[in-house]
Amino acid sequence: MLVDSHCHLDYLAADGDLDAVIERARAAGVGYMQTISTRLDEFDTVVAIAAGRDDIGCSVGVHPHNVADDQPPADFKRLAALAEAPQVIGIGETGLDFYYDHSPREVQAASFRTHIRAARETGLPLIVHTRDADAATIGILREEAEQGAYPGLIHCFSAGPELAQAALDLGLFISLSGIVTFKTADAVRAVARTVPPERLLIETDAPYLAPVPKRGKRNEPAFVAHTAAFLANLLDTDMDGLAARTTDNFFRLFAKARRPSNRA
């Protein structure tokens, strides 16, 4: 069994074939998917996708791209209240994106800290997005950890070894996407080799970042199998072992999620 720890099924639903996407994932051995919230004004759509499906959970949060215009701004109480929904297993995605700067950096940082507080208080894992913001991300993660520990992961890891080590030191997990299969991703592969097996997760970030050999196509959860196969080869392990390890890691981190009873 594989888990796609991070995908955007609401984006895929806009293409009108969500049921087929889910069935293809199941056929590819994907036993659980987490669909990720990026705006609170679209949260109802996200949670509705997870409702009634025992192999799909969701998160609640606001992507750093959207924090300036997702109104009213997410506060701790609102995030915590929404996280009480049975389908919600994580907080985010949140973090810092200094590549696009779609939202002012100080607004991103304030929202990031709000999400961390929600993760700390609810016990649900924090889902961190970071791009071109390694030093600032490390700073906030460390400062907030001084206020109390919180669970979480760096999703779609594409940063440097310093951020990876800082995250691991704080007890966070590292999630690898199809980026690790790209020709130009030597630095990501180098980090992947250093991640302790018990802290490794895999994801698609669908509909983005389809892995080789699906590069250039719309990504979907079924394609996490390609990333898993690539990683098994990279890490000199077998596919079944990698799948079992990353699946166990997911359900250990996302403790509110329940492994579907009809899947191994």
C-alpha positions in Angstrom: 0.0 0.0 0.0 1.1 3.5 -0.9 0.0 6.9 0.6 -0.1 10.1 -1.3 0.5 12.4 1.6 -0.2 15.7 -0.3 -2.4 16.3 -3.3 -5.1 18.7 -4.4 -8.1 16.7 -5.3 -10.3 19.8 -5.5 -8.1 21.1 -8.3 -8.4 17.8 -10.1 -12.2 17.8 -9.5 -12.4 21.0 -11.6 -11.5 18.8 -14.6 -14.6 16.8 -14.1 -13.0 13.3 -13.6 -12.4 13.1 -9.9 -14.0 9.7 -9.5 -11.8 8.3 -12.3 -8.7 9.9 -10.7 -9.5 8.2 -7.4 -10.2 4.8 -9.0 -6.9 5.0 -10.9 -5.1 5.8 -7.6 -6.6 2.8 -5.9 -5.7 0.6 -8.9 -2.1 1.8 -8.6 -2.0 0.6 -5.0 -2.6 4.0 -3.3 -4.5 3.1 -0.2 -4.8 6.6 1.3 -4.7 10.2 0.0 -4.6 13.5 1.8 -6.2 16.4 -0.1 -4.8 19.8 1.0 -6.5 23.0 1.8 -5.1 26.2 0.3 -7.9 28.7 1.1 -10.5 28.8 3.9 -13.1 30.1 1.5 -12.7 26.9 -0.4 -12.4 24.6 2.6 -16.0 23.3 2.3 -15.1 21.8 -1.1 -12.0 20.2 0.3 -13.7 18.6 3.2 -16.6 17.4 1.1 -14.2 15.4 -1.1 -12.9 13.5 2.0 -16.4 13.0 3.5 -17.7 9.5 3.0 -14.4 8.1 1.6 -12.4 6.2 4.2 -9.2 6.4 2.1 -9.2 10.2 1.9 -8.4 12.7 4.6 -7.9 16.5 4.3 -6.1 19.4 5.9 -7.2 22.9 6.8 -5.1 26.0 6.1 -4.1 28.8 3.9 -1.3 28.6 1.4 1.2 31.5 1.6 0.2 32.6 -1.9 -3.3 33.2 -0.6 -2.9 34.7 2.9 -3.2 38.3 1.7 -6.6 37.8 0.0 -8.3 34.9 1.9 -10.6 36.9 4.0 -11.2 37.1 6.9 -7.7 36.1 7.8 -7.2 32.7 9.4 -6.8 33.0 13.2 -5.9 30.3 15.6 -9.5 29.8 16.9 -10.9 29.5 13.4 -8.3 27.0 12.3 -8.7 24.9 15.5 -12.5 24.9 15.1 -12.4 23.8 11.5 -9.8 21.1 12.4 -12.5 19.4 14.6 -14.1 18.0 11.5 -13.5 14.2 11.5 -12.0 14.4 8.0 -9.3 16.9 9.0 -6.0 15.3 9.8 -3.5 18.1 9.2 -2.9 21.9 9.5 -1.8 23.7 6.3 -0.5 24.0 3.9 1.3 27.0 5.3 4.8 28.5 5.2 6.8 31.0 3.2 7.1 31.4 -0.5 9.7 34.1 -1.4 10.0 32.9 -5.0 6.6 34.3 -6.1 5.9 36.7 -3.2 2.2 36.7 -4.0 1.5 37.8 -0.5 3.7 40.3 1.6 6.4 38.4 3.4 5.4 39.8 6.8 1.8 38.6 6.2 3.1 35.1 5.2 5.2 35.0 8.4 2.3 35.9 10.6 0.0 33.3 9.0 2.8 30.7 9.3 3.0 31.3 13.1 -0.8 31.1 13.4 -0.8 27.7 11.7 2.0 26.5 14.0 0.0 27.5 17.0 -2.9 25.6 15.6 -0.7 22.5 15.1 0.7 22.8 18.6 -2.7 23.2 20.3 -4.6 20.6 18.2 -1.8 18.1 17.9 -2.4 17.8 14.2 0.7 17.8 12.0 1.8 21.1 10.4 2.2 20.9 6.6 5.0 23.3 5.6 5.5 24.9 2.1 8.8 26.7 1.7 10.4 28.0 -1.5 13.4 30.3 -1.7 12.9 31.0 2.0 15.2 28.5 3.8 16.7 30.8 6.4 13.4 32.5 7.3 11.6 29.1 7.5 14.3 27.7 9.8 14.1 30.8 12.0 10.4 30.6 12.5 10.3 26.9 13.0 13.0 27.1 15.7 11.5 30.2 17.4 8.1 28.5 17.5 9.5 25.3 18.9 10.8 27.2 21.9 7.1 27.9 22.7 6.4 24.1 22.6 6.9 21.2 20.3 4.6 20.5 17.4 4.4 17.7 14.8 4.8 18.3 11.1 6.6 17.9 7.8 8.3 19.8 5.0 6.2 19.0 2.0 7.5 18.7 -1.6 11.0 19.1 -0.4 13.2 21.2 -2.7 15.3 23.1 -0.3 18.9 22.8 0.9 20.5 20.4 3.4 20.5 23.1 6.1 16.7 23.2 6.1 16.4 19.4 6.0 18.7 19.1 9.0 16.9 21.8 11.0 13.5 20.2 10.3 14.8 16.8 11.3 16.3 18.2 14.5 12.9 19.6 15.4 11.3 16.2 14.9 9.7 17.0 11.6 9.4 14.6 8.6 10.5 15.2 5.0 8.1 14.5 2.1 9.5 14.0 -1.4 7.5 14.6 -4.6 8.1 13.9 -8.2 10.8 16.6 -8.2 13.2 13.9 -6.9 12.9 12.2 -10.3 13.8 15.3 -12.4 17.1 15.4 -14.2 18.1 18.7 -12.6 17.3 17.6 -9.0 20.7 16.3 -7.9 20.6 18.5 -4.8 17.2 17.0 -3.8 18.4 13.5 -4.4 21.5 14.2 -2.2 19.1 15.3 0.7 16.9 12.3 0.1 19.8 10.0 0.8 20.3 11.6 4.2 16.7 11.4 5.5 16.2 8.7 8.2 13.9 6.0 6.8 11.5 6.6 9.7 11.0 10.2 8.7 10.4 9.8 5.0 7.1 10.5 3.2 6.1 10.6 -0.4 3.6 12.7 -2.3 2.4 13.9 -5.7 1.4 17.6 -5.0 -1.1 16.7 -7.9 -2.0 18.2 -10.3 1.5 19.7 -10.3 5.0 18.2 -10.7 4.3 14.9 -12.4 7.3 12.6 -12.0 9.3 11.0 -14.7 8.0 9.2 -16.8 4.8 11.3 -16.7 6.7 14.6 -16.8 4.7 17.3 -18.6 1.3 15.6 -17.9 -1.3 16.6 -15.3 -0.2 14.9 -12.1 -2.5 12.7 -10.1 -2.3 10.5 -7.0 -1.7 7.2 -9.0 1.6 8.6 -10.1 3.0 8.5 -6.6 3.9 4.9 -7.5 6.5 6.3 -10.0 8.1 8.4 -7.3 8.2 5.5 -4.9 9.8 3.2 -7.5 12.5 5.9 -8.2 13.2 6.4 -4.5 13.4 2.6 -3.9 16.1 2.4 -6.5 17.9 5.6 -5.3 17.9 4.4 -1.7 18.9 0.8 -2.6 15.8 -0.8 -1.1 12.9 -2.7 -2.5 9.6 -1.1 -3.6 7.5 -3.1 -1.1 9.7 -2.1 1.7 9.7 1.6 0.8 5.9 1.5 0.4 5.4 -0.1 3.8 7.9 2.2 5.5 6.4 5.4 4.1 2.9 4.2 4.7 3.7 3.4 8.4 5.4 6.8 8.7 2.3 8.6 7.4 -0.1 7.0 9.8 2.3 7.5 12.7 2.6 11.2 11.9 -1.0 11.8 10.9 -2.4 9.9 13.9 -6.0 11.1 13.4 -6.1 9.3 10.0 -7.3 5.7 10.1 -5.8 3.1 7.8 -8.6 1.7 5.6 -9.4 -1.7 7.0 -9.5 -3.4 3.6 -5.9 -2.4 2.7 -2.6 -3.8 4.0 
